[in-house]
Amino acid sequence: MSTITVPECAISVADDVEQLRKAFSGWGTNEDLIIKILAHRNAEQKKQIREAYASTYNEDLLKALDKELSNDFERLVHLWTLDASERDAYLANEATKRWTKSNSVLVEIVCTRSAHDLLLAKKAYHNCYKKSMEEDVAYHTTGDFRKLLLPLVATYRYEGNDVNMTLAKTEAKLLHSKISEKCYNDDDFIRILATRSKAQINATLNQYKNQFGKDINKDLKEDPKDEYLTLLRATIKCLTYPEKYFEKVIRRSINKTGTDEGALTRVVATRAEIDMKAIADQYQKRNSVPLDKAVAKDTRGDYEDMLLALLGSADA
């Protein structure tokens, strides 16, 4: 479900490194060459390029890119070039330091990644920031937000497809009871979302709809201005329908006055090699416009070219 295109023939890492060095040399930077190489390399190839660049020129490729590039293009290239675990650690650290109650980036990271990928992100966080992700989340958040986010960050979910239907029916009733009582911060409510496997949560929420005739997120929209409920809905969407969650983030980032480049950059950089095809399909279904066409209409220059390349656009 990746949208990036990688050369069919084996690439020469040494040649890529040499070409990137040339892109940084002379008068001005050759942004087209940078896009031609990095936007068409998968995670393993980018890792090899970074290692070879460091050994050849005794310089971190990321630092070289940061010196040569600027603005939204620089951030997109930087995020894309990072290893996935480093990227998640970077984004999580950024989100905790800039924490606001409307910030769903932490939920996005911890709820859409696999248990293994989240563990790798937390290990990368240790290495990069010399402390734990949990430590920073606990320090920067308060109240119900901390109560929800900490167990979500700390969990290591079972990844299998096994489902206990009896448990699903019981916990669907429990969730409905807590919502009816407006106990949205109830310990058991949060425990179910934070610890159950995604397959089990899907079964529980299907039972919820079957038993009570409504999607749980509709019942959680009673107060649309309640920021905690908004985060709770985002948690559920990320756990159950990540492609719908990401489609909405992209739609909101471009379908308004002024582009939210931060959100657009984050989603494309983190999902291009994972499930961007499903997100793009969801976008076209929801908006009747191809995602690459919508992005091209709303962005410009090298930033647009890099985005379109990562989206697999025929025009890139």
Contacts in CASP RR format, 6 or more apart in sequence:
PFRMAT RR
TARGET T0000
AUTHOR 0000-0000-0000
METHOD contacts of the structure
MODEL  1
MSTITVPECAISVADDVEQLRKAFSGWGTNEDLIIKILAHRNAEQKKQIR
EAYASTYNEDLLKALDKELSNDFERLVHLWTLDASERDAYLANEATKRWT
KSNSVLVEIVCTRSAHDLLLAKKAYHNCYKKSMEEDVAYHTTGDFRKLLL
PLVATYRYEGNDVNMTLAKTEAKLLHSKISEKCYNDDDFIRILATRSKAQ
INATLNQYKNQFGKDINKDLKEDPKDEYLTLLRATIKCLTYPEKYFEKVI
RRSINKTGTDEGALTRVVATRAEIDMKAIADQYQKRNSVPLDKAVAKDTR
GDYEDMLLALLGSADA
1 274 0 8 1.000
1 275 0 8 1.000
1 276 0 8 1.000
1 277 0 8 1.000
1 278 0 8 1.000
2 42 0 8 1.000
2 272 0 8 1.000
2 273 0 8 1.000
2 274 0 8 1.000
2 275 0 8 1.000
2 276 0 8 1.000
2 277 0 8 1.000
3 272 0 8 1.000
3 276 0 8 1.000
3 277 0 8 1.000
3 280 0 8 1.000
3 310 0 8 1.000
3 311 0 8 1.000
3 312 0 8 1.000
4 39 0 8 1.000
4 40 0 8 1.000
4 42 0 8 1.000
4 272 0 8 1.000
4 273 0 8 1.000
4 309 0 8 1.000
4 310 0 8 1.000
4 312 0 8 1.000
5 40 0 8 1.000
5 312 0 8 1.000
6 40 0 8 1.000
6 41 0 8 1.000
6 42 0 8 1.000
6 45 0 8 1.000
7 40 0 8 1.000
11 41 0 8 1.000
11 45 0 8 1.000
13 45 0 8 1.000
13 48 0 8 1.000
13 49 0 8 1.000
13 52 0 8 1.000
14 52 0 8 1.000
14 56 0 8 1.000
16 37 0 8 1.000
16 41 0 8 1.000
16 45 0 8 1.000
16 49 0 8 1.000
16 52 0 8 1.000
17 49 0 8 1.000
17 52 0 8 1.000
17 53 0 8 1.000
17 56 0 8 1.000
17 57 0 8 1.000
19 33 0 8 1.000
19 37 0 8 1.000
20 33 0 8 1.000
20 34 0 8 1.000
20 37 0 8 1.000
20 38 0 8 1.000
20 49 0 8 1.000
20 53 0 8 1.000
20 61 0 8 1.000
20 64 0 8 1.000
21 53 0 8 1.000
21 56 0 8 1.000
21 57 0 8 1.000
22 30 0 8 1.000
22 33 0 8 1.000
23 29 0 8 1.000
23 30 0 8 1.000
23 31 0 8 1.000
23 33 0 8 1.000
23 34 0 8 1.000
23 37 0 8 1.000
23 68 0 8 1.000
24 30 0 8 1.000
24 64 0 8 1.000
24 67 0 8 1.000
24 68 0 8 1.000
29 68 0 8 1.000
29 69 0 8 1.000
31 69 0 8 1.000
31 73 0 8 1.000
31 302 0 8 1.000
31 305 0 8 1.000
32 302 0 8 1.000
32 305 0 8 1.000
34 65 0 8 1.000
34 69 0 8 1.000
34 77 0 8 1.000
35 302 0 8 1.000
35 305 0 8 1.000
35 306 0 8 1.000
35 309 0 8 1.000
37 49 0 8 1.000
38 46 0 8 1.000
38 49 0 8 1.000
38 77 0 8 1.000
38 80 0 8 1.000
38 81 0 8 1.000
39 80 0 8 1.000
39 306 0 8 1.000
39 309 0 8 1.000
39 310 0 8 1.000
39 316 0 8 1.000
40 309 0 8 1.000
41 49 0 8 1.000
42 273 0 8 1.000
43 83 0 8 1.000
43 84 0 8 1.000
43 273 0 8 1.000
46 80 0 8 1.000
46 81 0 8 1.000
46 83 0 8 1.000
47 83 0 8 1.000
49 61 0 8 1.000
50 60 0 8 1.000
50 61 0 8 1.000
50 62 0 8 1.000
50 81 0 8 1.000
53 59 0 8 1.000
53 60 0 8 1.000
53 61 0 8 1.000
53 64 0 8 1.000
54 60 0 8 1.000
54 61 0 8 1.000
57 64 0 8 1.000
61 81 0 8 1.000
62 78 0 8 1.000
62 81 0 8 1.000
62 82 0 8 1.000
65 74 0 8 1.000
65 77 0 8 1.000
65 78 0 8 1.000
65 81 0 8 1.000
66 74 0 8 1.000
66 78 0 8 1.000
69 77 0 8 1.000
69 78 0 8 1.000
69 302 0 8 1.000
71 303 0 8 1.000
72 261 0 8 1.000
72 262 0 8 1.000
72 265 0 8 1.000
72 303 0 8 1.000
73 301 0 8 1.000
73 302 0 8 1.000
73 303 0 8 1.000
73 306 0 8 1.000
75 261 0 8 1.000
75 262 0 8 1.000
75 265 0 8 1.000
76 265 0 8 1.000
76 268 0 8 1.000
76 269 0 8 1.000
76 303 0 8 1.000
76 306 0 8 1.000
76 307 0 8 1.000
77 306 0 8 1.000
79 87 0 8 1.000
79 90 0 8 1.000
79 91 0 8 1.000
79 265 0 8 1.000
79 266 0 8 1.000
79 269 0 8 1.000
79 270 0 8 1.000
80 269 0 8 1.000
80 272 0 8 1.000
80 306 0 8 1.000
80 310 0 8 1.000
82 90 0 8 1.000
83 124 0 8 1.000
84 117 0 8 1.000
84 120 0 8 1.000
84 121 0 8 1.000
84 270 0 8 1.000
85 117 0 8 1.000
85 120 0 8 1.000
85 121 0 8 1.000
85 123 0 8 1.000
85 124 0 8 1.000
86 124 0 8 1.000
86 128 0 8 1.000
87 269 0 8 1.000
87 270 0 8 1.000
88 109 0 8 1.000
88 113 0 8 1.000
88 117 0 8 1.000
88 118 0 8 1.000
88 120 0 8 1.000
88 121 0 8 1.000
88 124 0 8 1.000
88 270 0 8 1.000
89 121 0 8 1.000
89 122 0 8 1.000
89 124 0 8 1.000
89 125 0 8 1.000
89 127 0 8 1.000
89 128 0 8 1.000
89 129 0 8 1.000
89 133 0 8 1.000
90 128 0 8 1.000
91 105 0 8 1.000
91 109 0 8 1.000
91 266 0 8 1.000
91 270 0 8 1.000
92 105 0 8 1.000
92 106 0 8 1.000
92 109 0 8 1.000
92 121 0 8 1.000
92 125 0 8 1.000
92 133 0 8 1.000
92 136 0 8 1.000
93 125 0 8 1.000
93 128 0 8 1.000
93 129 0 8 1.000
93 133 0 8 1.000
93 136 0 8 1.000
94 105 0 8 1.000
95 103 0 8 1.000
95 105 0 8 1.000
95 106 0 8 1.000
95 109 0 8 1.000
96 106 0 8 1.000
96 133 0 8 1.000
96 136 0 8 1.000
96 137 0 8 1.000
96 139 0 8 1.000
96 140 0 8 1.000
96 141 0 8 1.000
97 136 0 8 1.000
97 140 0 8 1.000
99 140 0 8 1.000
99 141 0 8 1.000
101 145 0 8 1.000
101 227 0 8 1.000
101 228 0 8 1.000
101 231 0 8 1.000
102 227 0 8 1.000
102 230 0 8 1.000
104 230 0 8 1.000
104 231 0 8 1.000
104 234 0 8 1.000
105 266 0 8 1.000
106 137 0 8 1.000
106 149 0 8 1.000
106 152 0 8 1.000
106 153 0 8 1.000
107 149 0 8 1.000
107 152 0 8 1.000
107 231 0 8 1.000
107 234 0 8 1.000
107 235 0 8 1.000
107 238 0 8 1.000
108 234 0 8 1.000
108 238 0 8 1.000
108 245 0 8 1.000
108 249 0 8 1.000
109 118 0 8 1.000
109 121 0 8 1.000
110 118 0 8 1.000
110 149 0 8 1.000
110 152 0 8 1.000
110 153 0 8 1.000
110 155 0 8 1.000
111 152 0 8 1.000
111 235 0 8 1.000
111 238 0 8 1.000
111 239 0 8 1.000
111 242 0 8 1.000
112 238 0 8 1.000
112 239 0 8 1.000
112 242 0 8 1.000
112 245 0 8 1.000
112 246 0 8 1.000
113 121 0 8 1.000
114 159 0 8 1.000
115 155 0 8 1.000
115 156 0 8 1.000
115 157 0 8 1.000
115 158 0 8 1.000
115 159 0 8 1.000
116 159 0 8 1.000
118 155 0 8 1.000
118 156 0 8 1.000
119 156 0 8 1.000
121 133 0 8 1.000
122 132 0 8 1.000
122 133 0 8 1.000
122 134 0 8 1.000
122 153 0 8 1.000
125 131 0 8 1.000
125 132 0 8 1.000
125 133 0 8 1.000
125 136 0 8 1.000
126 132 0 8 1.000
129 136 0 8 1.000
133 153 0 8 1.000
134 150 0 8 1.000
134 153 0 8 1.000
134 154 0 8 1.000
137 146 0 8 1.000
137 149 0 8 1.000
137 150 0 8 1.000
137 153 0 8 1.000
138 146 0 8 1.000
138 150 0 8 1.000
141 149 0 8 1.000
141 150 0 8 1.000
144 184 0 8 1.000
144 185 0 8 1.000
144 228 0 8 1.000
145 228 0 8 1.000
145 231 0 8 1.000
147 185 0 8 1.000
147 190 0 8 1.000
148 185 0 8 1.000
148 190 0 8 1.000
148 193 0 8 1.000
148 194 0 8 1.000
148 228 0 8 1.000
148 231 0 8 1.000
148 232 0 8 1.000
148 235 0 8 1.000
151 190 0 8 1.000
151 191 0 8 1.000
151 194 0 8 1.000
151 195 0 8 1.000
152 193 0 8 1.000
152 194 0 8 1.000
152 235 0 8 1.000
154 194 0 8 1.000
155 194 0 8 1.000
155 195 0 8 1.000
157 195 0 8 1.000
157 196 0 8 1.000
157 197 0 8 1.000
157 198 0 8 1.000
158 197 0 8 1.000
158 200 0 8 1.000
159 197 0 8 1.000
159 198 0 8 1.000
160 197 0 8 1.000
160 199 0 8 1.000
161 199 0 8 1.000
162 197 0 8 1.000
162 199 0 8 1.000
163 199 0 8 1.000
163 200 0 8 1.000
163 203 0 8 1.000
164 200 0 8 1.000
164 203 0 8 1.000
165 203 0 8 1.000
165 207 0 8 1.000
167 200 0 8 1.000
167 204 0 8 1.000
168 200 0 8 1.000
168 203 0 8 1.000
168 204 0 8 1.000
168 206 0 8 1.000
168 207 0 8 1.000
169 207 0 8 1.000
169 211 0 8 1.000
171 192 0 8 1.000
171 196 0 8 1.000
171 204 0 8 1.000
172 204 0 8 1.000
172 205 0 8 1.000
172 207 0 8 1.000
172 208 0 8 1.000
172 210 0 8 1.000
172 211 0 8 1.000
172 212 0 8 1.000
173 211 0 8 1.000
174 188 0 8 1.000
174 189 0 8 1.000
174 192 0 8 1.000
175 189 0 8 1.000
175 192 0 8 1.000
175 204 0 8 1.000
175 208 0 8 1.000
175 216 0 8 1.000
176 208 0 8 1.000
176 211 0 8 1.000
176 212 0 8 1.000
176 219 0 8 1.000
178 184 0 8 1.000
178 186 0 8 1.000
178 188 0 8 1.000
178 189 0 8 1.000
179 216 0 8 1.000
179 219 0 8 1.000
179 220 0 8 1.000
183 189 0 8 1.000
184 220 0 8 1.000
184 228 0 8 1.000
184 229 0 8 1.000
184 232 0 8 1.000
185 228 0 8 1.000
192 201 0 8 1.000
192 204 0 8 1.000
193 201 0 8 1.000
193 232 0 8 1.000
193 235 0 8 1.000
193 236 0 8 1.000
193 239 0 8 1.000
196 204 0 8 1.000
198 239 0 8 1.000
198 240 0 8 1.000
201 236 0 8 1.000
201 239 0 8 1.000
201 240 0 8 1.000
202 240 0 8 1.000
205 215 0 8 1.000
205 216 0 8 1.000
205 236 0 8 1.000
205 240 0 8 1.000
208 214 0 8 1.000
208 215 0 8 1.000
208 216 0 8 1.000
209 215 0 8 1.000
209 216 0 8 1.000
212 219 0 8 1.000
216 236 0 8 1.000
217 233 0 8 1.000
217 236 0 8 1.000
217 237 0 8 1.000
220 229 0 8 1.000
220 232 0 8 1.000
220 233 0 8 1.000
220 236 0 8 1.000
221 229 0 8 1.000
221 233 0 8 1.000
222 229 0 8 1.000
223 229 0 8 1.000
224 230 0 8 1.000
234 245 0 8 1.000
237 244 0 8 1.000
237 245 0 8 1.000
237 248 0 8 1.000
238 245 0 8 1.000
242 275 0 8 1.000
243 275 0 8 1.000
243 278 0 8 1.000
243 279 0 8 1.000
243 281 0 8 1.000
243 282 0 8 1.000
244 282 0 8 1.000
246 267 0 8 1.000
246 271 0 8 1.000
246 275 0 8 1.000
246 279 0 8 1.000
246 282 0 8 1.000
247 279 0 8 1.000
247 282 0 8 1.000
247 283 0 8 1.000
247 286 0 8 1.000
249 263 0 8 1.000
249 267 0 8 1.000
250 263 0 8 1.000
250 264 0 8 1.000
250 267 0 8 1.000
250 279 0 8 1.000
250 283 0 8 1.000
250 291 0 8 1.000
251 283 0 8 1.000
251 286 0 8 1.000
251 287 0 8 1.000
252 260 0 8 1.000
252 263 0 8 1.000
253 259 0 8 1.000
253 260 0 8 1.000
253 261 0 8 1.000
253 262 0 8 1.000
253 263 0 8 1.000
253 264 0 8 1.000
253 267 0 8 1.000
254 260 0 8 1.000
254 264 0 8 1.000
254 294 0 8 1.000
254 295 0 8 1.000
254 297 0 8 1.000
254 298 0 8 1.000
255 287 0 8 1.000
255 294 0 8 1.000
259 298 0 8 1.000
259 299 0 8 1.000
261 299 0 8 1.000
261 303 0 8 1.000
264 295 0 8 1.000
264 299 0 8 1.000
264 307 0 8 1.000
267 279 0 8 1.000
268 276 0 8 1.000
268 307 0 8 1.000
268 310 0 8 1.000
268 311 0 8 1.000
269 310 0 8 1.000
271 279 0 8 1.000
272 310 0 8 1.000
272 311 0 8 1.000
276 310 0 8 1.000
276 311 0 8 1.000
279 291 0 8 1.000
280 290 0 8 1.000
280 291 0 8 1.000
280 292 0 8 1.000
280 311 0 8 1.000
283 289 0 8 1.000
283 290 0 8 1.000
283 291 0 8 1.000
283 294 0 8 1.000
284 290 0 8 1.000
284 291 0 8 1.000
287 294 0 8 1.000
291 311 0 8 1.000
292 308 0 8 1.000
292 311 0 8 1.000
292 312 0 8 1.000
292 313 0 8 1.000
292 315 0 8 1.000
292 316 0 8 1.000
295 304 0 8 1.000
295 307 0 8 1.000
295 308 0 8 1.000
295 311 0 8 1.000
296 304 0 8 1.000
296 308 0 8 1.000
296 313 0 8 1.000
296 315 0 8 1.000
299 307 0 8 1.000
305 316 0 8 1.000
308 315 0 8 1.000
308 316 0 8 1.000
309 316 0 8 1.000
END
